[in-house]
Amino acid sequence: MIERDADLSGANTLALPARAERLARPDSGEALAGLLAGRRGDEPLYVLGQGSNLVLDGDLPGLTVIPALDRIDYRVEGDQARVTAGAGVVWDRLGADTGGRGWRGLENLSLIPGTAGAAPFQNIGAYGVELADVLDSVEAVAVADGRPVRFLAAECEFDYRDSLFKSRRRGEFIITAITLRLHRHGPCRVDYGGLAARFGDADPATLEPAAVRAAVIELRQNKLPDPAVLPNAGSFFKNPVVSVAHYQRLKENEPELVAFPHRDGHKLAAGWLIERAGWKGRRLGPVGMHRDQALVLVNHGGARAADVRALAGAVRADVRERFDVDLEQEPIPLP
């Protein structure tokens, strides 16, 4: 079934107004292939998950697809467990299910909004773990001819908040399912940020993933606003990476600078830069940077894409002027 002139204001967590010329929610790979086969070659195509990492900048022409494939399969293979989830499965459902079974791997990625199909596109990550660390493979459909394709994790070209699907071959595939490789035994990772403070000197091998998941959920809820209450798209800017020399210059002027070692120098905490530039809790019209987490851009009500662009531009300009650092927007603008 295809909806025409469909309202998308509830299909993006920033709650920006937009409409889709044609909207489909295929619940199988066959239905998706049929949609692609019936599409005009020059017709624009957009794919949404839960709309938690995008900025809808106006109406979407052509065909918009929201995959509704929601099947989950679990397989135990010795000390490992493999989980295959359809693209429409809510991501945090996987964390709850696997953590409840005692399987390790997804606890640090708890409460990240979005769907399983969107996870490899963005290479989601939190508290020292990325999807790339637990992904086995990705199943997809080629947009050009509807044929099914499979990518092993090593073929996905994962990087920080990036992948093959987002960058080099963007728009060529629609993800239909992912398979995760988890561990039934072994240590949890609790050496990052708030988790390190929470678990202190505890032996990671003695921790249950459900306990780590509960701690991650508490940390996220205390730090990040609920999009259902205050519309937002999560972290609005990526943490920038600067050279060692640039970092050392900044550190001399800003002794409290928050940064982490990176293979290309140092990764700076974008939220700290934004707060230091004076934008934490500050509004510009109907949008603002959150009062508790400066990295999160929020819609206080009635915002449009132009308001988001104006605020993001102002924040970037002030951070560039003060720190000589360019912030890169994380949510994807559409169209």
TORVEX-744768 format. One record per residue (C-alpha): residue in one letter; x negated, y negated, z negated. Coordinates in steps of 0.1 Angstrom, whole numbers, always signed. Layout:
residues N
+-----+-------+-------+-------+
| res |  east | north |    up |
+-----+-------+-------+-------+
|   A |     X |     Y |     Z |
...
+-----+-------+-------+-------+
***
This chain:
residues 335
+-----+-------+-------+-------+
| res |  east | north |    up |
+-----+-------+-------+-------+
|   M |    +0 |    +0 |    +0 |
|   I |   -13 |   -34 |    +9 |
|   E |    -2 |   -66 |    -9 |
|   R |    -1 |   -98 |   +10 |
|   D |    -9 |  -132 |    -4 |
|   A |   -18 |  -116 |   -37 |
|   D |   -26 |  -136 |   -67 |
|   L |   -62 |  -131 |   -79 |
|   S |   -61 |  -154 |  -110 |
|   G |   -58 |  -123 |  -132 |
|   A |   -84 |  -104 |  -113 |
|   N |  -113 |  -125 |  -124 |
|   T |  -124 |  -131 |  -160 |
|   L |  -130 |  -168 |  -155 |
|   A |   -93 |  -171 |  -146 |
|   L |   -99 |  -193 |  -116 |
|   P |   -70 |  -197 |   -91 |
|   A |   -73 |  -178 |   -59 |
|   R |   -53 |  -156 |   -36 |
|   A |   -61 |  -127 |   -13 |
|   E |   -47 |  -126 |   +22 |
|   R |   -45 |   -88 |   +20 |
|   L |   -52 |   -67 |   -12 |
|   A |   -55 |   -29 |   -14 |
|   R |   -62 |    -6 |   -44 |
|   P |   -73 |   +27 |   -29 |
|   D |   -73 |   +56 |   -54 |
|   S |   -93 |   +81 |   -33 |
|   G |  -122 |   +82 |    -9 |
|   E |   -99 |   +92 |   +18 |
|   A |   -76 |   +63 |   +12 |
|   L |  -106 |   +39 |   +13 |
|   A |  -118 |   +54 |   +45 |
|   G |   -84 |   +50 |   +60 |
|   L |   -83 |   +13 |   +50 |
|   L |  -117 |    +8 |   +67 |
|   A |  -106 |   +26 |   +98 |
|   G |   -76 |    +4 |  +102 |
|   R |   -95 |   -29 |   +96 |
|   R |  -104 |   -52 |  +124 |
|   G |  -141 |   -53 |  +130 |
|   D |  -143 |   -90 |  +125 |
|   E |  -120 |   -91 |   +95 |
|   P |  -136 |  -104 |   +63 |
|   L |  -140 |   -78 |   +35 |
|   Y |  -144 |   -83 |    -2 |
|   V |  -147 |   -58 |   -30 |
|   L |  -138 |   -66 |   -66 |
|   G |  -140 |   -45 |   -98 |
|   Q |  -126 |   -63 |  -128 |
|   G |  -139 |   -96 |  -116 |
|   S |  -162 |  -100 |  -146 |
|   N |  -192 |  -111 |  -127 |
|   L |  -180 |  -135 |  -100 |
|   V |  -168 |  -170 |   -94 |
|   L |  -138 |  -171 |   -70 |
|   D |  -144 |  -203 |   -50 |
|   G |  -111 |  -204 |   -32 |
|   D |   -88 |  -179 |   -14 |
|   L |  -102 |  -147 |    +1 |
|   P |   -93 |  -143 |   +38 |
|   G |   -90 |  -108 |   +54 |
|   L |   -90 |   -76 |   +32 |
|   T |   -98 |   -75 |    -5 |
|   V |  -104 |   -41 |   -20 |
|   I |  -102 |   -32 |   -57 |
|   P |  -112 |    +5 |   -60 |
|   A |   -88 |   +25 |   -83 |
|   L |  -107 |   +58 |   -83 |
|   D |  -106 |   +67 |  -120 |
|   R |  -116 |  +103 |  -123 |
|   I |  -143 |  +114 |  -147 |
|   D |  -162 |  +147 |  -146 |
|   Y |  -185 |  +160 |  -174 |
|   R |  -211 |  +187 |  -169 |
|   V |  -236 |  +200 |  -195 |
|   E |  -269 |  +212 |  -181 |
|   G |  -291 |  +224 |  -210 |
|   D |  -303 |  +194 |  -230 |
|   Q |  -288 |  +170 |  -205 |
|   A |  -253 |  +160 |  -196 |
|   R |  -241 |  +147 |  -162 |
|   V |  -212 |  +123 |  -160 |
|   T |  -196 |  +115 |  -127 |
|   A |  -172 |   +85 |  -128 |
|   G |  -150 |   +70 |  -101 |
|   A |  -156 |   +34 |   -91 |
|   G |  -124 |   +22 |  -108 |
|   V |  -132 |   +37 |  -143 |
|   V |  -136 |   +10 |  -169 |
|   W |  -172 |   +10 |  -178 |
|   D |  -168 |    +9 |  -216 |
|   R |  -146 |   +40 |  -214 |
|   L |  -177 |   +59 |  -205 |
|   G |  -196 |   +46 |  -235 |
|   A |  -168 |   +55 |  -258 |
|   D |  -164 |   +90 |  -244 |
|   T |  -201 |   +99 |  -242 |
|   G |  -210 |   +84 |  -275 |
|   G |  -181 |  +103 |  -291 |
|   R |  -196 |  +135 |  -277 |
|   G |  -230 |  +126 |  -292 |
|   W |  -247 |  +121 |  -258 |
|   R |  -274 |   +95 |  -257 |
|   G |  -279 |   +69 |  -230 |
|   L |  -249 |   +45 |  -228 |
|   E |  -247 |   +32 |  -264 |
|   N |  -269 |    +1 |  -257 |
|   L |  -246 |    -7 |  -227 |
|   S |  -215 |    -7 |  -248 |
|   L |  -187 |   -33 |  -243 |
|   I |  -202 |   -46 |  -210 |
|   P |  -171 |   -57 |  -190 |
|   G |  -165 |   -43 |  -156 |
|   T |  -161 |   -10 |  -138 |
|   A |  -184 |   +20 |  -131 |
|   G |  -185 |   +10 |   -94 |
|   A |  -198 |   -25 |  -102 |
|   A |  -225 |   -12 |  -126 |
|   P |  -251 |    -2 |  -100 |
|   F |  -244 |   -33 |   -78 |
|   Q |  -256 |   -55 |  -107 |
|   N |  -278 |   -30 |  -124 |
|   I |  -262 |   -39 |  -157 |
|   G |  -284 |   -40 |  -188 |
|   A |  -284 |   -49 |  -225 |
|   Y |  -305 |   -44 |  -256 |
|   G |  -335 |   -30 |  -237 |
|   V |  -316 |    -5 |  -215 |
|   E |  -306 |    -9 |  -178 |
|   L |  -283 |   +13 |  -157 |
|   A |  -313 |   +23 |  -137 |
|   D |  -326 |   +42 |  -168 |
|   V |  -296 |   +65 |  -169 |
|   L |  -284 |   +67 |  -133 |
|   D |  -287 |   +99 |  -113 |
|   S |  -270 |   +89 |   -80 |
|   V |  -244 |   +67 |   -63 |
|   E |  -217 |   +78 |   -39 |
|   A |  -204 |   +53 |   -14 |
|   V |  -186 |   +48 |   +19 |
|   A |  -202 |   +30 |   +48 |
|   V |  -182 |    +0 |   +58 |
|   A |  -191 |    +3 |   +95 |
|   D |  -177 |   +38 |  +101 |
|   G |  -162 |   +51 |   +68 |
|   R |  -187 |   +79 |   +64 |
|   P |  -196 |   +91 |   +29 |
|   V |  -232 |   +85 |   +18 |
|   R |  -252 |   +93 |   -13 |
|   F |  -281 |   +74 |   -29 |
|   L |  -304 |   +88 |   -55 |
|   A |  -314 |   +63 |   -82 |
|   A |  -349 |   +59 |   -67 |
|   E |  -333 |   +48 |   -34 |
|   C |  -311 |   +20 |   -50 |
|   E |  -340 |    -5 |   -52 |
|   F |  -331 |   -15 |   -88 |
|   D |  -346 |   -46 |  -103 |
|   Y |  -335 |   -71 |  -130 |
|   R |  -298 |   -76 |  -123 |
|   D |  -303 |   -66 |   -87 |
|   S |  -300 |   -36 |   -64 |
|   L |  -300 |   -25 |   -28 |
|   F |  -262 |   -30 |   -28 |
|   K |  -265 |   -66 |   -40 |
|   S |  -294 |   -77 |   -19 |
|   R |  -310 |   -61 |   +11 |
|   R |  -280 |   -41 |   +23 |
|   R |  -252 |   -62 |    +7 |
|   G |  -218 |   -56 |   +23 |
|   E |  -228 |   -23 |   +41 |
|   F |  -213 |    +0 |   +15 |
|   I |  -184 |    +4 |    -9 |
|   I |  -193 |   +24 |   -40 |
|   T |  -168 |   +51 |   -48 |
|   A |  -185 |   +70 |   -77 |
|   I |  -217 |   +71 |   -99 |
|   T |  -233 |  +100 |  -116 |
|   L |  -252 |   +94 |  -149 |
|   R |  -279 |  +115 |  -165 |
|   L |  -276 |  +115 |  -203 |
|   H |  -293 |  +134 |  -231 |
|   R |  -276 |  +156 |  -257 |
|   H |  -304 |  +152 |  -282 |
|   G |  -333 |  +129 |  -289 |
|   P |  -339 |   +93 |  -301 |
|   C |  -317 |   +63 |  -295 |
|   R |  -334 |   +30 |  -285 |
|   V |  -331 |    +4 |  -313 |
|   D |  -363 |   -16 |  -308 |
|   Y |  -347 |   -46 |  -291 |
|   G |  -333 |   -78 |  -306 |
|   G |  -304 |   -75 |  -330 |
|   L |  -307 |   -37 |  -330 |
|   A |  -342 |   -38 |  -344 |
|   A |  -330 |   -61 |  -372 |
|   R |  -300 |   -39 |  -379 |
|   F |  -317 |    -5 |  -381 |
|   G |  -351 |   -16 |  -395 |
|   D |  -374 |   +13 |  -402 |
|   A |  -348 |   +40 |  -395 |
|   D |  -361 |   +69 |  -374 |
|   P |  -345 |   +66 |  -340 |
|   A |  -343 |  +104 |  -337 |
|   T |  -320 |  +105 |  -368 |
|   L |  -295 |   +80 |  -354 |
|   E |  -262 |   +90 |  -338 |
|   P |  -253 |   +72 |  -306 |
|   A |  -218 |   +63 |  -321 |
|   A |  -236 |   +43 |  -348 |
|   V |  -257 |   +25 |  -323 |
|   R |  -227 |   +18 |  -301 |
|   A |  -208 |    +4 |  -331 |
|   A |  -237 |   -19 |  -339 |
|   V |  -239 |   -31 |  -303 |
|   I |  -202 |   -38 |  -302 |
|   E |  -204 |   -58 |  -334 |
|   L |  -234 |   -78 |  -321 |
|   R |  -216 |   -85 |  -288 |
|   Q |  -183 |   -95 |  -304 |
|   N |  -201 |  -119 |  -328 |
|   K |  -221 |  -135 |  -299 |
|   L |  -199 |  -134 |  -268 |
|   P |  -163 |  -147 |  -264 |
|   D |  -136 |  -123 |  -254 |
|   P |  -126 |  -131 |  -218 |
|   A |   -90 |  -123 |  -226 |
|   V |   -90 |  -151 |  -252 |
|   L |  -114 |  -176 |  -236 |
|   P |  -120 |  -169 |  -199 |
|   N |  -157 |  -165 |  -190 |
|   A |  -179 |  -144 |  -168 |
|   G |  -204 |  -134 |  -195 |
|   S |  -240 |  -146 |  -191 |
|   F |  -239 |  -173 |  -164 |
|   F |  -276 |  -175 |  -158 |
|   K |  -303 |  -150 |  -154 |
|   N |  -333 |  -151 |  -178 |
|   P |  -360 |  -167 |  -157 |
|   V |  -395 |  -153 |  -152 |
|   V |  -424 |  -176 |  -153 |
|   S |  -462 |  -171 |  -149 |
|   V |  -485 |  -167 |  -179 |
|   A |  -499 |  -202 |  -173 |
|   H |  -464 |  -218 |  -171 |
|   Y |  -454 |  -199 |  -203 |
|   Q |  -485 |  -211 |  -222 |
|   R |  -478 |  -247 |  -212 |
|   L |  -442 |  -244 |  -224 |
|   K |  -453 |  -227 |  -256 |
|   E |  -477 |  -256 |  -264 |
|   N |  -448 |  -281 |  -263 |
|   E |  -421 |  -258 |  -276 |
|   P |  -436 |  -235 |  -303 |
|   E |  -402 |  -218 |  -309 |
|   L |  -397 |  -209 |  -273 |
|   V |  -380 |  -175 |  -270 |
|   A |  -397 |  -152 |  -244 |
|   F |  -406 |  -116 |  -237 |
|   P |  -435 |  -101 |  -218 |
|   H |  -428 |   -93 |  -182 |
|   R |  -449 |   -76 |  -154 |
|   D |  -450 |  -110 |  -136 |
|   G |  -457 |  -131 |  -167 |
|   H |  -430 |  -139 |  -193 |
|   K |  -392 |  -137 |  -192 |
|   L |  -377 |  -167 |  -209 |
|   A |  -344 |  -167 |  -228 |
|   A |  -321 |  -188 |  -206 |
|   G |  -297 |  -193 |  -235 |
|   W |  -324 |  -209 |  -256 |
|   L |  -334 |  -232 |  -227 |
|   I |  -298 |  -243 |  -223 |
|   E |  -293 |  -249 |  -260 |
|   R |  -326 |  -268 |  -262 |
|   A |  -315 |  -290 |  -233 |
|   G |  -284 |  -300 |  -253 |
|   W |  -257 |  -280 |  -236 |
|   K |  -246 |  -256 |  -263 |
|   G |  -209 |  -263 |  -271 |
|   R |  -208 |  -292 |  -246 |
|   R |  -179 |  -296 |  -222 |
|   L |  -176 |  -311 |  -187 |
|   G |  -139 |  -315 |  -180 |
|   P |  -121 |  -282 |  -184 |
|   V |  -153 |  -261 |  -186 |
|   G |  -182 |  -259 |  -210 |
|   M |  -210 |  -239 |  -224 |
|   H |  -198 |  -218 |  -253 |
|   R |  -203 |  -232 |  -288 |
|   D |  -219 |  -200 |  -302 |
|   Q |  -237 |  -187 |  -270 |
|   A |  -251 |  -214 |  -247 |
|   L |  -256 |  -189 |  -219 |
|   V |  -219 |  -183 |  -215 |
|   L |  -198 |  -208 |  -193 |
|   V |  -162 |  -208 |  -204 |
|   N |  -129 |  -221 |  -190 |
|   H |  -110 |  -240 |  -216 |
|   G |   -79 |  -240 |  -193 |
|   G |   -70 |  -252 |  -159 |
|   A |  -105 |  -250 |  -144 |
|   R |  -112 |  -246 |  -107 |
|   A |  -143 |  -235 |   -89 |
|   A |  -154 |  -271 |   -83 |
|   D |  -155 |  -276 |  -121 |
|   V |  -177 |  -246 |  -126 |
|   R |  -201 |  -257 |   -99 |
|   A |  -204 |  -292 |  -114 |
|   L |  -212 |  -279 |  -149 |
|   A |  -236 |  -252 |  -136 |
|   G |  -254 |  -279 |  -115 |
|   A |  -257 |  -303 |  -145 |
|   V |  -271 |  -275 |  -167 |
|   R |  -296 |  -264 |  -141 |
|   A |  -307 |  -300 |  -135 |
|   D |  -314 |  -307 |  -172 |
|   V |  -332 |  -274 |  -177 |
|   R |  -354 |  -281 |  -146 |
|   E |  -362 |  -316 |  -158 |
|   R |  -371 |  -306 |  -193 |
|   F |  -389 |  -273 |  -187 |
|   D |  -397 |  -272 |  -150 |
|   V |  -377 |  -240 |  -148 |
|   D |  -351 |  -231 |  -122 |
|   L |  -321 |  -212 |  -135 |
|   E |  -304 |  -187 |  -112 |
|   Q |  -267 |  -181 |  -114 |
|   E |  -258 |  -146 |  -123 |
|   P |  -221 |  -144 |  -113 |
|   I |  -216 |  -140 |   -76 |
|   P |  -197 |  -167 |   -57 |
|   L |  -169 |  -156 |   -34 |
|   P |  -161 |  -162 |    -6 |
+-----+-------+-------+-------+
***
